[in-house]
């Protein structure tokens, strides 16, 4: 069935943009948080329920078609989800197996959940509303035994996924937005850099003297050390950043902006590194949540709230090469000029 047939009620996206975005994979939950109870999540204005059944993760529309009750308020019993309103039961394929009010009657085939594919990767649960054939973003550090993995809690932003993504790619805001974490007001210059494109992936290697060590942390980098930040953008709302530290240290961050709605985003951010393996992960999580908070304040305050794909709508400087290429990439996906990200 065409994704257009599943447009959610009160959709905050234009129908054409929703149809484009529904073809991609997005994370909707942290895998360890999906256990023996159904969890309500939302993606592209679609209310979903997520739970484990028989060792597999099931993602379905959060709706019992009998009387419209949310299944996320129900429970799991013998690997089946039970509707809290009238006790209807559904198996992992979404087929209704029991109607308690009429145990001997044949069950209508209409009593079947709308289910979606699920993939568990990088500590996250991913789904696609249109059963996408697109690839998930690459994040090689997660499966490398030389790296340790860290998964901060999800982080909600009352702003668009496109604005959040562009902020993650922006290299000229460090000295002004991240002054409490790692930015330096005395180091504002952005050296020249290039952006390349391979299909729907952007690649940008950015060299500068801006340190990635946090304020108050010991900085063992030699004077004049050039920091390489390698960005890889995976359309539409994921990007990886590999920061190269001294002594071949590498910090990998996967920024996944999951569009709850046009102007509300849930950020998932797996992290891998091959150094400081004995440092408590709590310190890294605290630092990154502070960075997220600094970015959130700006994203939630930007006007227009939506990311303008018309390059004439906002002014640009050479430091914006990645964000300009990102806007062009979204346009090439088929999103509208007045795109609500």
C-alpha positions as CSV (number, residue, x, y, z in Angstrom):
1,X,0.0,0.0,0.0
2,X,1.3,3.5,-0.9
3,X,2.6,5.5,2.0
4,X,0.2,8.3,1.0
5,X,-2.6,6.1,2.2
6,X,-1.2,6.2,5.7
7,X,-1.1,10.0,6.2
8,X,-1.6,10.6,9.9
9,X,-4.5,12.6,11.2
10,X,-3.5,16.3,11.8
11,X,-0.3,15.8,9.9
12,X,2.1,18.7,10.3
13,X,3.9,18.0,7.1
14,X,2.7,18.6,3.6
15,X,1.5,15.4,2.0
16,X,4.3,15.4,-0.6
17,X,7.0,16.0,2.1
18,X,5.6,13.3,4.4
19,X,5.6,10.8,1.5
20,X,9.3,11.5,0.8
21,X,10.3,11.3,4.5
22,X,8.3,8.2,5.2
23,X,10.7,6.2,2.9
24,X,13.6,6.5,5.2
25,X,14.7,4.7,8.5
26,X,14.6,6.6,11.8
27,X,15.4,5.5,15.4
28,X,12.3,5.6,17.6
29,X,13.6,4.1,20.9
30,X,16.6,3.0,22.8
31,X,16.8,-0.8,22.6
32,X,17.4,-1.5,26.3
33,X,14.2,0.5,27.1
34,X,12.0,-1.9,25.1
35,X,11.3,-4.8,27.3
36,X,8.2,-6.6,28.5
37,X,5.9,-3.6,28.4
38,X,4.5,-1.7,25.4
39,X,6.0,1.8,24.8
40,X,4.3,4.6,23.0
41,X,6.5,6.4,20.4
42,X,5.8,8.9,17.6
43,X,7.3,9.3,14.2
44,X,6.3,11.8,11.5
45,X,3.0,12.4,13.4
46,X,2.2,8.7,13.4
47,X,1.5,7.2,16.9
48,X,3.3,3.9,17.3
49,X,3.6,1.2,19.9
50,X,6.9,-0.6,20.4
51,X,7.3,-3.9,22.3
52,X,9.2,-7.2,22.3
53,X,7.4,-10.4,21.3
54,X,9.2,-13.8,21.0
55,X,12.6,-12.1,21.1
56,X,11.7,-9.7,18.3
57,X,10.8,-6.1,18.4
58,X,7.3,-5.3,17.1
59,X,6.4,-1.8,15.9
60,X,2.7,-1.1,15.1
61,X,0.2,1.7,14.8
62,X,-0.8,2.5,18.4
63,X,-4.4,1.7,17.7
64,X,-6.9,-1.1,18.3
65,X,-9.4,-1.0,15.4
66,X,-12.2,-2.2,17.6
67,X,-12.8,1.1,19.5
68,X,-9.6,3.1,18.9
69,X,-7.9,2.4,22.2
70,X,-4.1,2.9,22.4
71,X,-2.4,-0.4,22.7
72,X,0.5,1.3,24.5
73,X,-1.7,1.4,27.5
74,X,-2.1,-2.4,27.4
75,X,0.3,-5.2,28.3
76,X,2.2,-8.2,26.9
77,X,1.0,-11.7,27.8
78,X,2.4,-14.9,26.2
79,X,4.1,-12.8,23.6
80,X,0.9,-11.1,22.5
81,X,-0.2,-7.5,23.1
82,X,-3.5,-7.1,24.9
83,X,-5.8,-4.1,24.3
84,X,-6.6,-2.4,27.7
85,X,-10.2,-1.6,26.7
86,X,-11.8,-4.9,25.8
87,X,-8.9,-7.4,26.0
88,X,-8.5,-8.1,22.3
89,X,-5.2,-9.9,21.7
90,X,-2.7,-9.6,18.8
91,X,0.2,-11.8,17.9
92,X,3.6,-10.6,16.6
93,X,2.3,-10.4,13.0
94,X,-0.5,-8.1,14.2
95,X,-3.3,-10.7,13.7
96,X,-6.1,-10.7,16.3
97,X,-6.1,-14.0,18.1
98,X,-8.8,-13.5,20.8
99,X,-12.0,-11.5,21.4
100,X,-12.9,-12.2,25.0
101,X,-16.5,-11.1,24.7
102,X,-17.1,-13.8,22.0
103,X,-14.5,-16.6,22.5
104,X,-16.2,-19.0,20.1
105,X,-16.8,-16.6,17.2
106,X,-14.8,-16.3,14.1
107,X,-12.5,-13.2,14.3
108,X,-12.9,-10.6,11.6
109,X,-9.8,-10.1,9.3
110,X,-10.3,-6.4,9.8
111,X,-9.0,-6.8,13.3
112,X,-5.3,-6.7,12.3
113,X,-2.7,-4.2,13.3
114,X,-0.8,-2.0,10.9
115,X,2.8,-3.1,11.5
116,X,6.1,-1.7,10.4
117,X,9.6,-3.2,9.9
118,X,12.0,-2.9,12.8
119,X,15.8,-3.1,13.0
120,X,17.9,-3.1,16.2
121,X,21.3,-1.4,15.6
122,X,23.7,0.9,17.4
123,X,21.7,0.3,20.6
124,X,18.6,1.8,18.9
125,X,15.3,0.6,17.5
126,X,14.7,1.8,13.9
127,X,11.7,1.7,11.7
128,X,10.4,3.0,8.4
129,X,6.8,3.9,7.8
130,X,7.0,3.0,4.1
131,X,9.1,-0.1,4.4
132,X,12.1,1.6,3.1
133,X,14.8,-0.1,1.0
134,X,17.2,2.7,2.0
135,X,20.3,1.9,4.0
136,X,20.7,2.8,7.7
137,X,23.6,5.3,8.4
138,X,27.0,3.9,8.7
139,X,28.7,3.9,12.2
140,X,31.6,1.5,12.1
141,X,32.9,2.3,15.6
142,X,29.9,0.6,17.3
143,X,30.9,-2.9,16.1
144,X,34.7,-2.4,16.5
145,X,36.1,-4.3,19.5
146,X,38.8,-1.6,19.9
147,X,36.1,1.0,20.7
148,X,33.9,1.4,23.8
149,X,30.2,2.4,23.2
150,X,28.2,5.0,25.1
151,X,24.5,5.7,24.6
152,X,23.2,8.9,26.2
153,X,19.4,9.1,26.8
154,X,17.2,10.4,24.1
155,X,16.9,14.2,24.0
156,X,13.8,16.1,23.0
157,X,13.9,19.4,21.1
158,X,10.9,21.6,20.4
159,X,12.3,22.4,16.9
160,X,12.6,20.8,13.5
161,X,14.9,17.9,12.6
162,X,16.4,19.9,9.7
163,X,17.4,22.8,12.0
164,X,18.9,20.4,14.5
165,X,20.8,18.6,11.8
166,X,22.2,21.8,10.3
167,X,23.3,22.9,13.8
168,X,25.2,19.6,14.2
169,X,27.0,20.3,10.9
170,X,27.8,24.0,11.7
171,X,31.4,24.7,12.4
172,X,31.3,28.4,13.0
173,X,29.0,28.4,16.1
174,X,31.4,26.6,18.5
175,X,32.9,29.8,20.0
176,X,29.5,31.4,20.6
177,X,27.1,28.6,21.5
178,X,29.4,26.2,23.3
179,X,31.3,28.5,25.6
180,X,30.5,26.5,28.7
181,X,31.6,23.2,27.2
182,X,34.5,23.4,24.6
183,X,34.1,26.6,22.6
184,X,36.7,29.4,22.7
185,X,35.7,33.0,22.0
186,X,39.3,33.8,21.1
187,X,39.3,31.2,18.4
188,X,36.5,32.0,16.0
189,X,38.1,31.8,12.5
190,X,36.8,29.0,10.2
191,X,39.5,27.7,7.8
192,X,38.6,26.8,4.3
193,X,37.2,23.3,3.8
194,X,35.5,21.3,1.0
195,X,32.3,19.3,0.8
196,X,32.0,16.2,-1.4
197,X,28.9,14.2,-2.3
198,X,28.5,10.5,-3.0
199,X,24.9,9.7,-3.8
200,X,22.8,10.8,-0.8
201,X,25.8,11.1,1.4
202,X,27.8,14.3,2.1
203,X,31.5,14.2,3.2
204,X,33.3,17.1,4.8
205,X,36.7,17.0,6.5
206,X,37.2,20.1,8.6
207,X,40.6,21.0,10.1
208,X,41.0,23.6,12.8
209,X,42.8,24.4,16.1
210,X,39.5,24.3,18.1
211,X,40.0,21.7,20.8
212,X,37.5,19.1,21.5
213,X,38.5,18.7,25.2
214,X,35.9,20.1,27.6
215,X,36.4,23.1,29.8
216,X,38.3,22.1,32.9
217,X,39.6,18.9,31.3
218,X,43.3,18.2,31.0
219,X,44.4,19.0,27.4
220,X,47.4,16.9,26.4
221,X,47.3,18.1,22.8
222,X,50.5,19.7,21.7
223,X,50.5,23.4,20.9
224,X,49.2,24.1,17.4
225,X,47.6,20.6,17.2
226,X,45.2,20.5,14.2
227,X,41.9,18.8,15.0
228,X,40.2,16.9,12.2
229,X,36.5,16.7,12.4
230,X,35.2,14.4,9.7
231,X,31.5,14.8,8.9
232,X,29.4,12.3,7.0
233,X,25.8,13.2,6.3
234,X,23.2,10.5,5.6
235,X,20.0,11.9,4.2
236,X,17.7,13.0,5.5
237,X,18.4,13.4,9.3
238,X,21.5,11.5,10.3
239,X,25.1,12.5,10.4
240,X,28.3,11.1,11.9
241,X,31.2,13.1,13.2
242,X,34.6,11.5,13.8
243,X,36.9,13.7,15.9
244,X,40.6,12.8,15.6
245,X,42.4,13.3,19.0
246,X,46.1,13.1,19.7
247,X,47.8,9.7,19.6
248,X,45.4,8.3,17.1
249,X,42.4,8.7,19.4
250,X,39.1,8.8,17.7
251,X,35.7,9.9,19.0
252,X,32.7,8.9,16.8
253,X,29.3,10.5,17.3
254,X,26.1,9.5,15.4
255,X,23.6,12.3,15.4
256,X,20.1,10.9,14.6
257,X,17.4,13.5,14.5
258,X,14.1,11.6,14.6
259,X,11.2,13.8,13.4
260,X,8.4,13.3,15.9
261,X,6.5,16.0,14.0
262,X,7.4,18.9,11.8
263,X,8.6,21.0,14.7
264,X,9.4,18.5,17.4
265,X,12.5,16.2,17.3
266,X,13.8,13.4,19.4
267,X,17.6,13.2,19.2
268,X,19.4,9.8,19.5
269,X,23.2,10.0,19.7
270,X,25.3,6.8,20.0
271,X,29.0,7.5,20.8
272,X,32.1,5.3,20.3
273,X,35.7,6.0,21.2
274,X,39.0,4.1,21.2
275,X,40.6,6.0,24.2
276,X,39.8,6.9,27.8
277,X,38.1,3.5,28.2
278,X,38.5,3.6,31.9
279,X,36.7,7.0,32.3
280,X,33.2,6.6,33.7
281,X,30.6,6.8,31.0
282,X,28.5,9.1,33.2
283,X,31.1,11.9,32.7
284,X,30.8,11.6,28.9
285,X,27.0,11.5,29.0
286,X,26.9,14.6,31.2
287,X,29.2,16.5,28.9
288,X,27.2,15.6,25.8
289,X,23.9,16.4,27.3
290,X,25.3,19.8,28.2
291,X,26.4,20.3,24.5
292,X,22.9,19.1,23.4
293,X,21.3,21.7,25.8
294,X,23.4,24.5,24.4
295,X,22.3,23.6,20.9
296,X,18.7,23.1,21.8
297,X,18.4,26.6,23.1
298,X,19.4,28.0,19.7
299,X,17.4,25.5,17.6
300,X,14.2,26.2,19.5
301,X,14.7,30.0,19.1
302,X,15.4,30.1,15.3
303,X,13.1,31.8,12.9
304,X,11.7,30.5,10.6
305,X,11.2,27.3,12.6
306,X,11.4,25.3,9.4
307,X,14.7,24.8,7.5
308,X,14.4,27.0,4.3
309,X,15.5,25.0,1.3
310,X,15.3,28.1,-0.9
311,X,18.9,29.2,-0.8
312,X,17.8,32.8,-1.3
313,X,15.7,32.8,1.9
314,X,18.7,33.3,4.2
315,X,22.2,34.8,3.9
316,X,25.3,32.5,3.7
317,X,29.0,32.7,4.4
318,X,31.9,30.4,3.3
319,X,31.7,28.6,6.6
320,X,28.2,27.4,5.7
321,X,29.4,25.1,2.9
322,X,28.2,21.9,4.6
323,X,24.7,23.4,5.4
324,X,24.3,24.7,1.9
325,X,25.1,21.3,0.5
326,X,22.7,19.7,3.0
327,X,19.9,22.0,1.9
328,X,20.6,21.1,-1.7
329,X,20.6,17.4,-0.8
330,X,17.2,17.7,0.8
331,X,15.9,19.5,-2.2
332,X,17.2,16.7,-4.4
333,X,15.2,14.2,-2.3
334,X,12.1,15.9,-3.5
335,X,11.2,18.0,-0.5
336,X,9.4,21.3,-1.2
337,X,10.9,24.8,-1.1
338,X,8.7,25.6,1.8
339,X,9.8,22.4,3.5
340,X,8.7,21.8,7.1
341,X,11.5,19.6,8.3
